[in-house]
Amino acid sequence: MNTHAQRLSLPLRLTAVALCATAAVGLSATSASAATPAQPALTAQDHAITDVPGLVNGRELNAVTGLNGQTLNAPRLIRSESLDKISTAGAQTLASEYKVDLVIDLRTPGQVAAKPDVPIPGAQSVNISMFGADGDYSDDTAMYHDLVDKGYVDAATPGPMISAYSQILHLLATHAGGTVLIHCSHGMDRTGTVVDMLDHILGVSESDILHDYLLSNTQLGVTWATADLLQGTFESDVATKYSGMDSYLSKTIGVTSQDIAALRNRFLVSNDASASAITIGGVSVPLDSAATDAGASVTLASPSLAPTDVQVVTGNADATSTVTVSGQKVDVTVTAPDGVTTKHYGITVAKPVIAIAQGDSLTAGATVTVTGSGFTPGAVYQIVVHSTPTVIGQATAGSDGTITASAVLPADLEAGSHTVFLADSTGNAVSDPLTVTVGAAASTTDAGTGAAASLAGPSVATGGTLVEQPSAWPAVSLGALGLALLAAVALVYRRTRSKLER
């Protein structure tokens, strides 16, 4: 950091800020609200901390867009100046409201001894001095050159700066608790380069990195932080001496791929709104089709659908899902952990279709074979013919969900159009109805006389009324009478002829 001759001590700085604010009351609204490029205005994405007395340059990670469209997880890290001026109540707020359980102090041992932090209840404190024993600089540019690699010789002699970066980033990657608070003396330079590296790992744009860096000017009321220092000196040295930030992080600092993955997992809010599995009544839904405008179609042997029949597993464990059901239509909406990104899945649920091997033109009393697929393996279903619903058989689904079963149509089933379907144990249809035409039986036998009678159909036309055919007995009687008369005539003729011949 700079000497006190160049940078005001924090109390004097706060006094100066207050005096400037007081003087600004008498100025015009235009001049009072004008923000210089070095002091960017806070935006909705910038989470400045204003409820901790004594903390001036405190803010959470700015919730900007990072890698693959994900958002930085702002509450996971706070950057600030030293904590020597916060009140006991402020320290409690950091513990209870901001969930700070780890403080990383980047100051030299002498700076820590001169201005010790007010402890945060329940938080661990780790001191990692980036400058080693000496942290006073009379020139900002020289300081930013040293912020790249002070003391570095080679991998065996990395010096205090490279060693500090390695420890800090590994600690951030492996911390599994609450919020980390990282600070130096003013929360600008050492803290600024650490956050710069973290932001690069998280995929933050250069403009957003610079904006966050310059916000220290805004909160402290100074113009010490500049693009020339962060980008023109620090990042330029990294690019020319170490072939860019990625190479610098991996080859010089030694950040592993596991560390990078852990940092991204911890400090990025996922925009993953995908489902890894959707099942309806145990039937898997093809996700690629369901995500299209046309949606997917599945077959399910169920009398009706409810949201509880739909199970959704999200690609990210922190994502949420909602299910709506309208008739046989199911809509699943997955919302990513970022609370903004959503993905929709549409599914049409069809009932299984059955068929009768003998075709759709049948005879009352006939034995039929019912087949179908898409049923619940092992489930037992009733085979129902619907006129007055009558159970005519049972079918048990095989392990592949297919059924093949025999059933007998009632002998007294009226001729005409009927439906056949499979039903659950309560009689509710679980398959699409199959329309069949039933003709009259070929013949039936009258129990009393043994005479044949037939049903005239179809039942739709006759109502199933038994229609008797004309009796044969009148014709038989007339025939017999005729034969008797002929016999009588023949007898008279023979007797008459006999008398004449005498």
JOGIFEN-V30572 format. One record per residue. N is the residue number from 1. PHI is phi in whole degrees, -180 to 180 (NA if undefined). PSI is psi in whole degrees, 0 to 359 (999 if undefined). Layout:
BEGIN
n->N phi->PHI psi->PSI
n->N phi->PHI psi->PSI
END
This chain:
BEGIN
n->1 phi->NA psi->169
n->2 phi->-76 psi->161
n->3 phi->-71 psi->164
n->4 phi->-63 psi->336
n->5 phi->-67 psi->331
n->6 phi->-96 psi->321
n->7 phi->-117 psi->128
n->8 phi->-61 psi->146
n->9 phi->-65 psi->157
n->10 phi->-59 psi->315
n->11 phi->-61 psi->317
n->12 phi->-65 psi->324
n->13 phi->-65 psi->317
n->14 phi->-64 psi->322
n->15 phi->-64 psi->318
n->16 phi->-63 psi->318
n->17 phi->-62 psi->318
n->18 phi->-65 psi->318
n->19 phi->-64 psi->320
n->20 phi->-63 psi->320
n->21 phi->-65 psi->321
n->22 phi->-65 psi->316
n->23 phi->-65 psi->329
n->24 phi->-68 psi->340
n->25 phi->-60 psi->326
n->26 phi->-84 psi->356
n->27 phi->-88 psi->170
n->28 phi->-70 psi->159
n->29 phi->-61 psi->326
n->30 phi->-66 psi->311
n->31 phi->-71 psi->328
n->32 phi->-71 psi->328
n->33 phi->-99 psi->356
n->34 phi->-69 psi->127
n->35 phi->-107 psi->128
n->36 phi->-78 psi->158
n->37 phi->-56 psi->331
n->38 phi->-76 psi->344
n->39 phi->-126 psi->76
n->40 phi->-65 psi->150
n->41 phi->-74 psi->144
n->42 phi->-67 psi->138
n->43 phi->-113 psi->179
n->44 phi->-65 psi->339
n->45 phi->-84 psi->347
n->46 phi->-95 psi->123
n->47 phi->-104 psi->76
n->48 phi->-71 psi->142
n->49 phi->-96 psi->117
n->50 phi->-120 psi->1
n->51 phi->-112 psi->21
n->52 phi->-118 psi->101
n->53 phi->-56 psi->133
n->54 phi->93 psi->350
n->55 phi->-101 psi->119
n->56 phi->-103 psi->311
n->57 phi->-105 psi->52
n->58 phi->-108 psi->133
n->59 phi->-159 psi->151
n->60 phi->-78 psi->170
n->61 phi->-52 psi->138
n->62 phi->-75 psi->135
n->63 phi->-80 psi->65
n->64 phi->-99 psi->174
n->65 phi->-79 psi->134
n->66 phi->-118 psi->214
n->67 phi->-58 psi->133
n->68 phi->54 psi->34
n->69 phi->79 psi->5
n->70 phi->-77 psi->163
n->71 phi->-107 psi->142
n->72 phi->-64 psi->136
n->73 phi->-83 psi->84
n->74 phi->-51 psi->313
n->75 phi->-70 psi->355
n->76 phi->-79 psi->341
n->77 phi->-146 psi->137
n->78 phi->-119 psi->136
n->79 phi->-112 psi->142
n->80 phi->-162 psi->177
n->81 phi->-81 psi->183
n->82 phi->-61 psi->156
n->83 phi->-99 psi->20
n->84 phi->-74 psi->344
n->85 phi->-104 psi->356
n->86 phi->-76 psi->153
n->87 phi->-83 psi->167
n->88 phi->-61 psi->321
n->89 phi->-66 psi->323
n->90 phi->-65 psi->320
n->91 phi->-63 psi->321
n->92 phi->-67 psi->324
n->93 phi->-64 psi->318
n->94 phi->-62 psi->326
n->95 phi->-77 psi->312
n->96 phi->-86 psi->320
n->97 phi->-90 psi->321
n->98 phi->-102 psi->357
n->99 phi->59 psi->34
n->100 phi->-71 psi->121
n->101 phi->-128 psi->4
n->102 phi->-145 psi->127
n->103 phi->-115 psi->125
n->104 phi->-109 psi->113
n->105 phi->-100 psi->117
n->106 phi->-93 psi->5
n->107 phi->-79 psi->163
n->108 phi->-72 psi->160
n->109 phi->-57 psi->323
n->110 phi->-66 psi->320
n->111 phi->-67 psi->323
n->112 phi->-65 psi->317
n->113 phi->-67 psi->325
n->114 phi->-73 psi->325
n->115 phi->-138 psi->74
n->116 phi->-66 psi->144
n->117 phi->-65 psi->146
n->118 phi->-72 psi->124
n->119 phi->-68 psi->144
n->120 phi->-94 psi->124
n->121 phi->-54 psi->128
n->122 phi->80 psi->357
n->123 phi->-95 psi->142
n->124 phi->-81 psi->143
n->125 phi->-121 psi->129
n->126 phi->-125 psi->127
n->127 phi->-102 psi->119
n->128 phi->-126 psi->100
n->129 phi->-79 psi->115
n->130 phi->-73 psi->326
n->131 phi->-90 psi->2
n->132 phi->77 psi->227
n->133 phi->-84 psi->335
n->134 phi->-117 psi->119
n->135 phi->-125 psi->17
n->136 phi->-99 psi->130
n->137 phi->-131 psi->140
n->138 phi->-93 psi->353
n->139 phi->-138 psi->125
n->140 phi->-64 psi->319
n->141 phi->-63 psi->317
n->142 phi->-61 psi->321
n->143 phi->-63 psi->319
n->144 phi->-73 psi->333
n->145 phi->-65 psi->317
n->146 phi->-69 psi->333
n->147 phi->-65 psi->345
n->148 phi->-80 psi->310
n->149 phi->-160 psi->41
n->150 phi->-52 psi->125
n->151 phi->81 psi->3
n->152 phi->-75 psi->132
n->153 phi->-116 psi->303
n->154 phi->-161 psi->186
n->155 phi->-60 psi->329
n->156 phi->-78 psi->336
n->157 phi->-129 psi->76
n->158 phi->-76 psi->341
n->159 phi->80 psi->170
n->160 phi->-67 psi->327
n->161 phi->-71 psi->309
n->162 phi->-64 psi->319
n->163 phi->-61 psi->319
n->164 phi->-66 psi->313
n->165 phi->-58 psi->317
n->166 phi->-61 psi->314
n->167 phi->-64 psi->316
n->168 phi->-64 psi->310
n->169 phi->-67 psi->324
n->170 phi->-67 psi->322
n->171 phi->-65 psi->318
n->172 phi->-63 psi->324
n->173 phi->-72 psi->328
n->174 phi->-100 psi->352
n->175 phi->-70 psi->123
n->176 phi->-110 psi->10
n->177 phi->-95 psi->228
n->178 phi->-89 psi->229
n->179 phi->-88 psi->140
n->180 phi->-98 psi->133
n->181 phi->-111 psi->122
n->182 phi->-118 psi->136
n->183 phi->-154 psi->160
n->184 phi->-122 psi->222
n->185 phi->-82 psi->310
n->186 phi->-107 psi->350
n->187 phi->78 psi->24
n->188 phi->-119 psi->305
n->189 phi->-90 psi->293
n->190 phi->-62 psi->314
n->191 phi->-62 psi->323
n->192 phi->-64 psi->319
n->193 phi->-74 psi->327
n->194 phi->-63 psi->314
n->195 phi->-67 psi->326
n->196 phi->-58 psi->312
n->197 phi->-63 psi->314
n->198 phi->-60 psi->316
n->199 phi->-62 psi->322
n->200 phi->-63 psi->318
n->201 phi->-63 psi->324
n->202 phi->-83 psi->357
n->203 phi->82 psi->26
n->204 phi->-79 psi->144
n->205 phi->-70 psi->157
n->206 phi->-60 psi->322
n->207 phi->-67 psi->321
n->208 phi->-71 psi->326
n->209 phi->-63 psi->314
n->210 phi->-65 psi->319
n->211 phi->-57 psi->313
n->212 phi->-64 psi->320
n->213 phi->-62 psi->315
n->214 phi->-73 psi->344
n->215 phi->-63 psi->341
n->216 phi->-64 psi->323
n->217 phi->-61 psi->316
n->218 phi->-63 psi->314
n->219 phi->-75 psi->326
n->220 phi->-88 psi->345
n->221 phi->75 psi->36
n->222 phi->-130 psi->182
n->223 phi->-132 psi->31
n->224 phi->-71 psi->321
n->225 phi->-77 psi->132
n->226 phi->-138 psi->157
n->227 phi->-64 psi->328
n->228 phi->-63 psi->326
n->229 phi->-75 psi->310
n->230 phi->-74 psi->309
n->231 phi->-92 psi->319
n->232 phi->-78 psi->338
n->233 phi->-113 psi->295
n->234 phi->-62 psi->302
n->235 phi->-68 psi->329
n->236 phi->-66 psi->317
n->237 phi->-61 psi->317
n->238 phi->-61 psi->319
n->239 phi->-69 psi->316
n->240 phi->-81 psi->325
n->241 phi->-91 psi->333
n->242 phi->-130 psi->17
n->243 phi->63 psi->32
n->244 phi->102 psi->168
n->245 phi->-66 psi->318
n->246 phi->-61 psi->314
n->247 phi->-67 psi->320
n->248 phi->-59 psi->314
n->249 phi->-66 psi->315
n->250 phi->-83 psi->316
n->251 phi->-89 psi->325
n->252 phi->-94 psi->310
n->253 phi->-80 psi->331
n->254 phi->87 psi->28
n->255 phi->-73 psi->122
n->256 phi->-84 psi->165
n->257 phi->-63 psi->328
n->258 phi->-66 psi->320
n->259 phi->-63 psi->317
n->260 phi->-63 psi->315
n->261 phi->-63 psi->320
n->262 phi->-68 psi->320
n->263 phi->-64 psi->317
n->264 phi->-67 psi->322
n->265 phi->-66 psi->324
n->266 phi->-82 psi->321
n->267 phi->-106 psi->7
n->268 phi->-117 psi->136
n->269 phi->-90 psi->122
n->270 phi->-65 psi->141
n->271 phi->-105 psi->24
n->272 phi->-78 psi->107
n->273 phi->-110 psi->28
n->274 phi->-90 psi->157
n->275 phi->-104 psi->136
n->276 phi->-92 psi->343
n->277 phi->-163 psi->140
n->278 phi->-133 psi->128
n->279 phi->-127 psi->145
n->280 phi->-124 psi->113
n->281 phi->58 psi->31
n->282 phi->88 psi->354
n->283 phi->-92 psi->126
n->284 phi->-73 psi->140
n->285 phi->-100 psi->131
n->286 phi->-70 psi->109
n->287 phi->-66 psi->321
n->288 phi->-60 psi->318
n->289 phi->-71 psi->320
n->290 phi->-64 psi->332
n->291 phi->-81 psi->352
n->292 phi->-84 psi->169
n->293 phi->-63 psi->325
n->294 phi->-72 psi->332
n->295 phi->79 psi->177
n->296 phi->-106 psi->164
n->297 phi->-130 psi->133
n->298 phi->-131 psi->160
n->299 phi->-110 psi->131
n->300 phi->-143 psi->128
n->301 phi->-85 psi->86
n->302 phi->-146 psi->139
n->303 phi->-69 psi->332
n->304 phi->-158 psi->167
n->305 phi->-118 psi->145
n->306 phi->-138 psi->155
n->307 phi->-55 psi->330
n->308 phi->-69 psi->346
n->309 phi->-77 psi->348
n->310 phi->-105 psi->124
n->311 phi->-113 psi->131
n->312 phi->-123 psi->130
n->313 phi->-113 psi->121
n->314 phi->-87 psi->152
n->315 phi->-63 psi->324
n->316 phi->-110 psi->132
n->317 phi->-62 psi->336
n->318 phi->-90 psi->357
n->319 phi->-75 psi->159
n->320 phi->-122 psi->159
n->321 phi->-137 psi->148
n->322 phi->-127 psi->147
n->323 phi->-127 psi->130
n->324 phi->-123 psi->142
n->325 phi->-126 psi->129
n->326 phi->-132 psi->103
n->327 phi->64 psi->241
n->328 phi->-101 psi->12
n->329 phi->-102 psi->134
n->330 phi->-123 psi->132
n->331 phi->-122 psi->126
n->332 phi->-115 psi->128
n->333 phi->-119 psi->123
n->334 phi->-105 psi->129
n->335 phi->-110 psi->126
n->336 phi->-66 psi->163
n->337 phi->-59 psi->339
n->338 phi->-72 psi->352
n->339 phi->77 psi->1
n->340 phi->-118 psi->312
n->341 phi->-75 psi->131
n->342 phi->-131 psi->159
n->343 phi->-142 psi->139
n->344 phi->-113 psi->144
n->345 phi->-129 psi->128
n->346 phi->-113 psi->135
n->347 phi->-137 psi->134
n->348 phi->-103 psi->127
n->349 phi->-104 psi->116
n->350 phi->-104 psi->148
n->351 phi->-82 psi->152
n->352 phi->-62 psi->154
n->353 phi->-105 psi->136
n->354 phi->-112 psi->164
n->355 phi->-142 psi->157
n->356 phi->-114 psi->126
n->357 phi->-58 psi->329
n->358 phi->-80 psi->1
n->359 phi->95 psi->190
n->360 phi->-104 psi->10
n->361 phi->-119 psi->108
n->362 phi->-125 psi->174
n->363 phi->-123 psi->138
n->364 phi->-55 psi->138
n->365 phi->87 psi->356
n->366 phi->-78 psi->151
n->367 phi->-90 psi->131
n->368 phi->-125 psi->158
n->369 phi->-113 psi->120
n->370 phi->-100 psi->130
n->371 phi->-128 psi->160
n->372 phi->177 psi->171
n->373 phi->-144 psi->166
n->374 phi->93 psi->15
n->375 phi->-95 psi->167
n->376 phi->-75 psi->121
n->377 phi->-53 psi->131
n->378 phi->84 psi->350
n->379 phi->-76 psi->148
n->380 phi->-107 psi->130
n->381 phi->-123 psi->153
n->382 phi->-90 psi->139
n->383 phi->-95 psi->121
n->384 phi->-121 psi->134
n->385 phi->-105 psi->132
n->386 phi->-106 psi->103
n->387 phi->-132 psi->279
n->388 phi->-96 psi->119
n->389 phi->-52 psi->125
n->390 phi->-132 psi->128
n->391 phi->-78 psi->122
n->392 phi->-114 psi->2
n->393 phi->171 psi->181
n->394 phi->-130 psi->153
n->395 phi->-136 psi->133
n->396 phi->-111 psi->125
n->397 phi->-73 psi->138
n->398 phi->-77 psi->182
n->399 phi->-64 psi->338
n->400 phi->-96 psi->8
n->401 phi->83 psi->7
n->402 phi->-94 psi->155
n->403 phi->-129 psi->145
n->404 phi->-144 psi->116
n->405 phi->-148 psi->152
n->406 phi->-98 psi->149
n->407 phi->-150 psi->156
n->408 phi->-117 psi->124
n->409 phi->-70 psi->139
n->410 phi->-56 psi->138
n->411 phi->-65 psi->331
n->412 phi->-96 psi->15
n->413 phi->-65 psi->126
n->414 phi->-62 psi->143
n->415 phi->-67 psi->145
n->416 phi->136 psi->200
n->417 phi->-92 psi->134
n->418 phi->-139 psi->166
n->419 phi->-119 psi->145
n->420 phi->-122 psi->136
n->421 phi->-150 psi->167
n->422 phi->-99 psi->142
n->423 phi->-131 psi->157
n->424 phi->-80 psi->186
n->425 phi->-65 psi->341
n->426 phi->-95 psi->2
n->427 phi->91 psi->4
n->428 phi->-84 psi->135
n->429 phi->-65 psi->133
n->430 phi->-117 psi->1
n->431 phi->-128 psi->162
n->432 phi->-65 psi->143
n->433 phi->-71 psi->139
n->434 phi->-102 psi->123
n->435 phi->-87 psi->129
n->436 phi->-130 psi->155
n->437 phi->-109 psi->125
n->438 phi->-108 psi->124
n->439 phi->-93 psi->171
n->440 phi->-68 psi->150
n->441 phi->-62 psi->151
n->442 phi->-58 psi->318
n->443 phi->-166 psi->157
n->444 phi->-132 psi->160
n->445 phi->-112 psi->130
n->446 phi->-72 psi->123
n->447 phi->-62 psi->331
n->448 phi->-87 psi->320
n->449 phi->-112 psi->344
n->450 phi->77 psi->0
n->451 phi->-77 psi->151
n->452 phi->-85 psi->140
n->453 phi->-135 psi->153
n->454 phi->-131 psi->155
n->455 phi->-95 psi->125
n->456 phi->-84 psi->138
n->457 phi->-135 psi->187
n->458 phi->-77 psi->168
n->459 phi->-65 psi->331
n->460 phi->-59 psi->326
n->461 phi->-86 psi->325
n->462 phi->-108 psi->351
n->463 phi->72 psi->13
n->464 phi->79 psi->15
n->465 phi->-69 psi->132
n->466 phi->-72 psi->120
n->467 phi->-105 psi->115
n->468 phi->-79 psi->138
n->469 phi->-81 psi->157
n->470 phi->-58 psi->139
n->471 phi->-71 psi->147
n->472 phi->-86 psi->346
n->473 phi->-62 psi->319
n->474 phi->-58 psi->319
n->475 phi->-66 psi->320
n->476 phi->-63 psi->318
n->477 phi->-63 psi->315
n->478 phi->-64 psi->322
n->479 phi->-65 psi->319
n->480 phi->-65 psi->320
n->481 phi->-62 psi->319
n->482 phi->-64 psi->319
n->483 phi->-64 psi->322
n->484 phi->-64 psi->319
n->485 phi->-64 psi->318
n->486 phi->-63 psi->320
n->487 phi->-64 psi->320
n->488 phi->-64 psi->317
n->489 phi->-62 psi->317
n->490 phi->-64 psi->321
n->491 phi->-65 psi->314
n->492 phi->-59 psi->320
n->493 phi->-64 psi->316
n->494 phi->-64 psi->317
n->495 phi->-64 psi->319
n->496 phi->-64 psi->317
n->497 phi->-67 psi->325
n->498 phi->-63 psi->319
n->499 phi->-65 psi->323
n->500 phi->-69 psi->329
n->501 phi->-78 psi->346
n->502 phi->-74 psi->999
END
